[in-house]
């Protein structure tokens, strides 16, 4: 007893330190670290429950230091071994939060689902509310905005504190904006004021970002710039690099729209120089695009080309990441569905085996009944397998096809093109890459709506497919940009095919779509004979040739000849289209 009582006293003294560390872990990192040092000294006298709490705090501290992979491992280990329901729930939510930050979306959603399934066992209301906020954050970052909105509104409906209400309203406004249902100005401004009062300047800054995007979409671009610049000091106070980059990138974009070229250039250069940013993040992509537009307006063709290439590479990488995220999430759902089906099938099998055991002790009639049940089980197993194969086929098609035009999407096009180039190199056969972009397509969307633009993209894809053989690869890279890999086709043949495609596009009857404006496309061609069989090089040369087609007047084909300057470019003149043209010209016949 003499040895046990001091331990109880130590444990009683330790609990206030644990509670205090929990309270300041996100608001005062320095104090949080000092409290953890004191807790470490007293840990030998801690109870089992307190030891689990200490492990959770250490995982939080690892995340605060930015070591997200290590923090995820700590949280996942604690989630697997914790005995206390509250600690286990919090560890699962932390694992989900850290995994989504590191872009492992399937793992993040898996831990989130497992943690939410245990929420009923958590009695502390503050912990349950924190779990709702984390769920909204994870779902928003994973692109599941409807689920993020549902969890955010659960907190908004009955918040336990003004600070939690501030964060929840930020997550709610963010989800609504991405769902195409932006919140009213008064509601967003009220949330901003509430966050400012609570001292949460990061949430306030993100709310101002959402409001600025909404205003710019409504044509209030000057108001958006004025608001962002007026509150720039609040952004600097947060010392949060990503928020600063987001704000500066928006100001640069909107200033360019307002005609302030110098102001846009200064803001974009500042974003470009920030070392902490992911080179494929949205602020960096926006900065490259603004610098490209500025250089183009100033007549600086060399800088414009360089910035356009940087922008194209970063934008394509971001689109690839988004598509990979969607495919990974869909495959994760398929894996979970398959696992649930397997569990159901095993349960059915166990029930059938039990019935079979009972039938073995009965008469022949019962034995026949058991055989019938086994036959039904076999039919059910076959039905489940057929359903699983159908789901896999549907998901594979979703992962490989562009949902609007039906041609290959960016990821599938690249994979098929690389495989075709490898075969061509193995057999010493030529191959070529065409890249084309519709001219002035934004004007059609702006004047006649996105529905007309979408129908036009479908017609363009059909017109181009007429000139593609089964061994060619045709894909949509994004927006109005497409690419074609021509197998067993040299540069001159590729130029002829591109010319035929361009002419087919030019005679599309846009009046049937409710749009009297003509449509044309600018093509760039590159071949393996001059650019080699590496896909990135071929695509870059074709993209550069397409850019020259754009800057050279549009509605033309430009061929990459391998020289370092414009002397290596061959241009095909634009086609003149009769006003009453109705259908594309017949497919170009070529012998390879």
C-alpha positions in Angstrom: 0.0 0.0 0.0 2.9 2.4 0.7 4.2 1.9 -2.8 0.8 2.1 -4.5 -0.4 5.5 -3.0 2.4 7.6 -4.6 1.5 6.2 -8.0 -2.1 7.2 -7.5 -1.0 10.7 -6.6 1.3 10.9 -9.6 -1.5 9.8 -11.9 -3.9 12.3 -10.4 -1.3 15.1 -10.9 -0.7 13.9 -14.5 -4.3 14.2 -15.7 -4.5 18.0 -15.6 -1.3 18.1 -17.8 -2.9 15.8 -20.3 -6.1 17.9 -20.4 -4.1 21.1 -20.8 -2.0 19.7 -23.6 -5.1 18.6 -25.4 -6.6 22.1 -25.1 -3.5 23.9 -26.6 -2.3 21.3 -29.1 -3.6 23.3 -32.2 -3.5 26.8 -30.8 -0.1 27.1 -29.0 2.5 24.6 -30.4 5.3 26.0 -28.1 3.2 25.4 -24.9 2.1 22.0 -26.3 5.7 20.9 -26.6 6.6 22.1 -23.1 3.7 20.2 -21.6 4.6 17.0 -23.5 8.1 17.3 -22.0 6.6 17.4 -18.5 4.3 14.5 -19.3 7.2 12.4 -20.5 8.9 12.8 -17.2 5.8 11.6 -15.3 4.9 8.8 -17.7 6.3 5.9 -15.7 3.6 6.5 -13.0 0.7 6.8 -15.5 -2.2 4.5 -15.7 -2.9 2.4 -18.8 -5.6 4.8 -19.9 -3.3 7.7 -19.4 -0.5 6.0 -21.4 -3.0 5.7 -24.4 -3.8 9.4 -24.0 0.0 10.2 -24.1 0.5 8.1 -27.3 -2.4 10.1 -28.9 -0.8 13.4 -27.9 2.5 12.4 -29.3 0.9 11.5 -32.6 -0.7 15.0 -32.6 2.6 16.6 -31.9 4.2 14.7 -34.8 1.5 16.0 -37.1 2.0 19.6 -35.8 5.7 19.3 -36.8 4.6 18.4 -40.3 5.8 14.7 -40.3 2.5 13.5 -41.6 3.6 10.0 -42.7 5.1 9.3 -39.2 2.0 10.8 -37.5 -0.3 8.5 -39.6 1.7 5.5 -38.6 1.4 6.4 -34.9 -2.3 7.1 -35.1 -3.0 3.8 -37.0 -1.0 1.7 -34.5 -3.0 3.4 -31.6 -6.3 2.8 -33.4 -5.5 -0.9 -33.7 -4.5 -1.4 -30.0 -6.4 1.3 -27.9 -8.8 -0.1 -25.2 -10.6 3.2 -24.5 -13.4 3.9 -27.1 -12.7 7.7 -27.0 -9.0 7.3 -27.6 -9.6 4.7 -30.3 -12.1 7.0 -32.1 -9.8 10.0 -31.9 -6.9 8.0 -33.2 -8.9 6.8 -36.2 -10.0 10.4 -37.0 -6.3 11.6 -36.8 -5.2 8.7 -39.1 -7.9 9.8 -41.6 -6.8 13.4 -41.4 -3.1 12.8 -41.9 -3.7 10.3 -44.7 -5.8 12.7 -46.7 -3.1 15.4 -46.2 -0.6 13.0 -47.8 -3.1 12.3 -50.6 -3.6 8.7 -49.7 -7.4 9.1 -50.2 -8.5 5.4 -50.1 -6.7 4.9 -46.7 -8.1 8.2 -45.4 -11.7 7.2 -46.3 -11.1 3.7 -44.9 -10.0 5.0 -41.5 -12.7 7.6 -41.5 -15.4 5.0 -42.1 -14.1 2.8 -39.4 -13.8 5.6 -36.9 -17.3 7.0 -37.7 -18.7 3.5 -37.1 -17.6 3.7 -33.5 -18.9 7.2 -32.8 -21.9 5.8 -30.9 -19.5 4.4 -28.2 -18.1 7.9 -27.6 -19.9 9.7 -24.8 -18.0 13.0 -24.7 -19.9 15.6 -26.8 -16.8 17.7 -27.5 -15.0 14.6 -29.0 -18.0 13.7 -31.1 -18.2 17.3 -32.4 -14.4 17.3 -33.2 -15.0 14.0 -35.1 -17.8 15.7 -37.2 -15.4 18.5 -38.1 -12.6 16.2 -39.1 -15.0 14.1 -41.2 -16.1 17.3 -43.0 -12.5 18.3 -43.6 -11.5 14.8 -45.0 -14.5 14.6 -47.2 -13.9 18.0 -48.7 -10.3 17.3 -49.4 -11.2 14.0 -51.0 -13.7 15.7 -53.2 -16.8 14.2 -51.5 -18.4 17.6 -50.9 -22.0 16.4 -50.2 -20.8 14.3 -47.3 -18.5 17.1 -46.1 -21.5 19.4 -46.2 -23.7 17.0 -44.2 -21.0 16.7 -41.4 -20.3 20.4 -41.3 -24.0 21.2 -41.0 -24.3 18.7 -38.1 -21.9 21.0 -36.2 -23.5 24.2 -37.3 -26.9 23.0 -36.1 -25.7 22.6 -32.5 -22.2 23.9 -31.9 -20.6 23.5 -28.5 -18.4 26.6 -28.9 -18.1 29.7 -31.1 -14.7 28.4 -32.3 -16.1 25.1 -33.5 -18.9 27.0 -35.2 -16.4 29.2 -37.1 -14.5 26.1 -38.5 -17.8 24.3 -39.3 -19.2 27.3 -41.2 -16.0 27.5 -43.2 -16.2 23.9 -44.2 -19.9 24.3 -45.0 -19.3 27.3 -47.3 -16.4 25.5 -49.0 -18.5 22.5 -49.7 -21.5 24.6 -51.0 -19.1 26.5 -53.4 -17.8 23.2 -55.0 -21.3 21.8 -55.2 -22.4 24.9 -57.3 -24.7 26.2 -54.6 -22.7 29.1 -53.1 -23.9 30.5 -49.8 -25.4 34.0 -49.6 -23.0 36.9 -49.1 -24.4 37.9 -45.8 -24.0 34.4 -44.4 -20.3 34.1 -45.5 -19.5 37.6 -44.2 -21.1 36.7 -40.9 -18.9 33.6 -40.7 -15.8 35.7 -41.5 -16.6 38.1 -38.7 -17.2 35.3 -36.3 -13.9 33.7 -37.2 -12.1 37.0 -36.8 -13.5 37.5 -33.4 -12.4 34.0 -32.4 -8.9 34.7 -33.7 -9.1 32.0 -36.3 -7.6 34.0 -39.1 -6.8 31.0 -41.3 -10.5 30.0 -41.4 -11.4 33.7 -42.0 -8.9 33.9 -44.9 -10.3 30.7 -46.5 -13.8 32.1 -46.2 -12.7 35.3 -48.0 -11.2 33.1 -50.7 -14.5 31.4 -51.3 -16.4 34.7 -51.3 -13.9 36.2 -53.8 -14.4 33.3 -56.1 -18.2 33.7 -55.9 -18.0 37.4 -56.6 -15.6 36.9 -59.6 -18.1 34.4 -61.0 -20.8 37.0 -60.7 -18.8 39.7 -62.5 -17.7 41.5 -59.3 -14.0 41.0 -59.9 -13.0 44.5 -58.7 -14.9 43.9 -55.4 -13.1 40.5 -55.0 -9.6 42.1 -55.4 -10.5 45.0 -53.1 -11.6 42.6 -50.3 -8.5 40.3 -50.6 -6.0 43.2 -50.6 -7.8 45.0 -47.8 -7.3 42.0 -45.5 -3.9 41.0 -46.7 -2.4 41.9 -43.3 -4.6 39.2 -41.7 -3.2 36.6 -44.1 0.4 37.6 -43.2 -0.4 37.3 -39.5 -1.3 33.6 -39.9 2.2 32.8 -41.4 0.5 30.1 -43.3 2.3 29.8 -46.7 -0.5 28.0 -48.5 -3.1 30.6 -47.6 -0.7 33.4 -48.7 -0.2 31.6 -52.0 -3.9 31.1 -52.6 -4.7 34.7 -51.9 -1.9 36.1 -54.1 -2.7 33.8 -56.9 -6.4 35.0 -56.9 -5.3 38.6 -56.8 -3.0 38.0 -59.7 -5.7 36.3 -61.8 -8.3 38.9 -61.0 -6.0 41.9 -61.6 -5.2 40.4 -65.1 -8.9 40.2 -65.8 -9.2 43.9 -64.8 -6.4 44.8 -67.2 -3.8 45.6 -64.5 -0.9 43.7 -66.2 1.8 45.1 -64.0 -0.1 44.3 -60.8 -0.9 40.7 -62.0 2.7 40.1 -63.0 4.0 41.2 -59.5 1.6 39.0 -57.6 2.2 36.0 -59.9 6.0 36.3 -59.6 5.7 36.4 -55.8 3.7 33.1 -55.8 6.2 31.6 -58.2 9.1 32.4 -55.8 7.5 30.8 -52.7 9.7 27.7 -51.9 7.3 25.8 -49.6 4.7 25.1 -52.3 4.0 21.9 -54.2 5.0 22.7 -57.9 1.7 21.2 -59.0 -0.5 23.0 -56.5 -3.4 25.3 -57.8 -1.7 28.6 -56.8 1.5 27.6 -58.8 -0.6 26.6 -61.8 -2.5 29.9 -61.7 0.7 31.9 -61.4 2.2 30.2 -64.5 -1.0 30.9 -66.4 -1.0 34.6 -65.4 2.7 34.9 -66.3 2.0 33.3 -69.7 -0.9 35.7 -70.4 1.2 38.7 -69.3 4.1 37.8 -71.5 1.8 37.2 -74.5 0.2 40.7 -74.0 3.6 42.3 -73.8 4.7 40.5 -77.0 7.5 38.5 -75.2 7.1 35.3 -77.2 10.0 33.5 -75.6 8.8 34.0 -72.1 5.2 33.3 -73.1 6.3 29.9 -74.6 8.3 29.0 -71.5 5.5 29.9 -69.1 3.0 28.1 -71.3 5.1 25.0 -71.1 5.4 25.3 -67.3 1.7 25.9 -67.0 0.8 22.9 -69.3 3.1 20.5 -67.4 1.8 21.6 -63.9 -1.9 21.6 -65.0 -1.7 18.2 -66.6 0.1 16.8 -63.5 -2.7 18.2 -61.3 -5.4 16.7 -63.6 -3.6 13.4 -63.5 -3.6 13.5 -59.7 -7.3 14.3 -59.5 -8.2 11.5 -61.9 -5.9 9.1 -60.1 -7.6 10.1 -56.8 -11.0 9.4 -58.3 -9.9 6.0 -59.7 -8.3 5.1 -56.4 -11.4 6.0 -54.5 -13.6 4.0 -56.9 -11.3 1.0 -56.7 -11.4 1.3 -52.9 -15.2 1.2 -53.0 -15.1 -1.8 -55.3 -12.7 -3.6 -52.9 -15.0 -2.8 -49.9 -18.0 -4.0 -51.9 -16.3 -7.2 -52.9 -15.2 -7.8 -49.3 -18.7 -7.3 -48.0 -20.0 -9.7 -50.7 -17.4 -12.3 -49.7 -18.5 -12.0 -46.1 -22.1 -12.4 -47.1 -21.2 -15.5 -49.2 -19.3 -17.0 -46.3 -22.3 -16.5 -44.1 -24.5 -18.1 -46.6 -22.1 -21.0 -46.9 -22.0 -21.5 -43.2 -25.8 -21.6 -43.0 -25.9 -24.1 -45.9 -23.3 -26.3 -44.1 -25.4 -26.2 -41.0 -28.5 -27.3 -42.9 -26.4 -30.0 -44.6 -25.4 -31.4 -41.2 -29.0 -31.5 -40.1 -30.1 -33.1 -43.4 -27.4 -35.9 -43.0 -29.2 -37.1 -39.9 -32.7 -37.0 -41.6 -34.3 -39.2 -44.2 -33.7 -39.2 -48.0 -36.3 -36.5 -48.6 -34.4 -34.1 -46.3 -31.1 -35.1 -48.1 -32.7 -34.1 -51.4 -33.8 -30.8 -49.9 -30.2 -30.2 -48.9 -29.0 -30.9 -52.4 -31.5 -28.4 -53.7 -30.2 -25.8 -51.2 -26.7 -26.4 -52.3 -27.7 -25.9 -55.9 -29.4 -22.6 -54.9 -26.2 -21.6 -53.1 -24.1 -22.3 -56.3 -26.5 -20.2 -58.3 -26.2 -17.4 -55.8 -22.4 -17.6 -55.8 -22.4 -17.4 -59.6 -24.8 -14.4 -59.5 -22.5 -12.6 -57.1 -19.5 -13.3 -59.2 -21.3 -12.1 -62.4 -22.3 -8.9 -60.6 -18.7 -8.3 -59.4 -17.4 -8.7 -62.9 -19.9 -6.2 -64.2 -18.9 -3.7 -61.6 -15.2 -4.2 -62.4 -16.0 -3.7 -66.1 -18.0 -0.5 -65.5 -15.3 0.9 -63.2 -12.6 0.1 -65.7 -14.6 1.9 -68.4 -15.1 4.9 -66.1 -11.4 5.0 -65.3 -10.4 4.9 -69.0 -13.0 7.0 -70.9 -13.8 10.7 -71.1 -17.4 10.8 -69.9 -18.5 13.5 -72.4 -16.9 12.4 -75.7 -16.3 8.7 -75.1 -12.7 8.8 -76.3 -9.8 7.9 -74.0 -9.2 10.2 -71.0 -5.8 11.7 -70.2 -4.5 8.7 -68.1 -5.6 6.0 -70.5 -4.4 7.9 -73.6 -0.9 8.2 -72.1 -0.8 4.5 -71.1 -2.0 3.4 -74.6 0.3 5.8 -76.4 3.4 4.7 -74.4 2.6 1.0 -75.2 2.2 1.8 -78.9 5.5 3.7 -78.9 7.2 0.8 -77.3 5.9 -1.6 -79.9 7.0 0.8 -82.7 10.5 1.1 -81.2 10.8 -2.7 -80.9 9.9 -3.3 -84.5 11.7 -0.1 -85.8 8.5 1.3 -87.2 7.6 5.1 -87.2 4.9 6.7 -85.1 3.6 10.3 -84.7 1.7 12.4 -82.2 -0.9 15.0 -83.1 -2.1 17.6 -80.6 -4.9 20.0 -81.4 -6.9 22.6 -79.6 -10.2 24.3 -80.6 -9.8 27.9 -81.5 -11.8 30.6 -79.6 -13.8 27.8 -77.8 -14.2 30.0 -74.7 -16.1 32.5 -76.8 -18.7 29.8 -77.8 -19.1 28.8 -74.1 -19.5 32.4 -73.0 -21.9 33.3 -75.8 -24.1 30.2 -76.2 -23.6 28.3 -72.9 -21.7 25.3 -71.8 -24.4 22.9 -73.2 -23.7 24.1 -76.7 -19.9 23.8 -76.0 -20.3 20.2 -74.8 -22.4 19.2 -77.9 -19.7 20.8 -80.1 -17.0 18.8 -78.4 -18.9 15.6 -79.1 -19.2 16.5 -82.8 -15.5 17.3 -83.0 -14.6 13.9 -81.5 -16.9 12.2 -84.0 -15.4 14.2 -86.9 -11.8 13.3 -85.9 -12.5 9.6 -85.2 -13.5 9.1 -88.9 -9.7 9.6 -89.7 -8.5 7.2 -87.0 -7.7 3.5 -87.6 -8.2 0.8 -85.0 -4.5 0.8 -84.1 -4.5 4.6 -83.5 -5.1 6.1 -80.0 -7.4 9.1 -79.7 -7.9 10.9 -76.4 -9.2 14.1 -74.8 -6.5 15.7 -72.6 -8.9 18.2 -70.9 -11.1 21.1 -71.9 -11.0 21.6 -75.7 -7.5 19.9 -76.1 -7.2 16.5 -77.8 -4.3 14.2 -78.9 -3.9 11.4 -81.4 -1.1 8.7 -81.5 -0.8 7.5 -85.1 0.9 4.1 -85.2 3.1 3.1 -88.2 2.8 6.7 -89.6 5.7 9.0 -90.5 5.7 12.8 -90.2 4.5 13.6 -93.7 1.6 11.1 -93.4 0.8 12.6 -90.0 0.6 16.0 -91.5 -1.8 14.8 -94.1 -4.0 13.2 -91.5 -3.9 16.3 -89.3 -4.9 18.4 -92.3 -7.8 16.1 -93.1 -8.9 16.2 -89.4 -8.7 20.0 -89.4 -10.8 20.3 -92.6 -13.4 17.9 -91.1 -13.7 20.1 -88.0 -13.9 23.3 -90.0 -17.0 22.1 -91.9 -19.0 21.1 -88.8 -22.4 22.8 -89.0 -22.4 24.7 -85.7 -25.8 26.3 -86.5 -27.5 23.0 -85.6 -26.2 23.6 -82.1 -27.7 27.0 -81.9 -24.3 28.7 -82.4 -23.7 30.6 -85.7 -19.9 31.0 -85.0 -17.6 28.9 -87.2 -15.3 26.4 -85.5 -11.7 25.6 -86.3 -8.7 23.9 -84.7 -4.9 24.4 -84.5 -2.8 21.2 -84.9 0.8 20.4 -83.9 2.6 17.2 -85.2 5.8 15.4 -84.1 7.2 12.1 -85.1 9.6 9.5 -83.6 12.0 10.0 -86.5 13.0 13.4 -85.1 11.7 13.4 -81.5 12.5 9.8 -80.5 10.1 7.2 -78.9 9.9 8.9 -75.4 6.3 10.0 -74.9 7.1 13.1 -72.9 9.4 14.4 -75.6 7.0 13.6 -78.5 4.1 15.3 -76.6 6.2 18.4 -75.7 7.3 18.8 -79.4 3.7 18.4 -80.6 2.5 20.8 -78.0 5.1 23.4 -78.9 4.1 23.0 -82.6 0.5 23.5 -81.7 1.4 26.6 -79.7 3.1 28.0 -82.8 0.0 27.2 -84.8 -2.0 29.2 -82.3 0.4 32.2 -82.4 0.7 32.0 -86.2 -2.9 32.7 -86.8 -4.8 29.5 -85.7 -6.8 27.1 -88.0 -3.6 25.5 -89.4 -1.3 22.5 -89.0 2.3 23.1 -87.8 4.9 20.2 -88.0 7.9 19.9 -85.8 11.0 19.4 -88.0 13.6 19.0 -85.3 15.4 22.4 -85.7 15.8 24.6 -82.6 14.0 27.6 -84.2 11.1 28.3 -86.5 13.1 27.2 -89.5 12.2 23.6 -88.5 8.5 24.1 -88.6 6.2 23.3 -91.6 2.9 25.0 -91.7 -0.3 24.0 -93.6 -2.5 27.0 -94.5 -6.0 27.4 -93.1 -9.0 26.0 -94.9 -11.7 28.3 -96.2 -15.2 27.0 -95.3 -18.3 27.7 -97.3 -21.1 29.1 -95.2 -23.5 26.3 -96.3 -21.1 23.4 -95.5 -22.9 20.6 -93.7 -20.8 17.5 -93.3 -17.1 16.5 -92.9 -15.0 15.5 -95.9 -14.4 11.8 -96.4 -11.6 10.1 -94.5 -8.1 10.4 -96.0 -6.9 7.0 -97.3 -3.2 6.4 -96.6 -0.9 3.4 -97.2 1.7 2.6 -94.5 
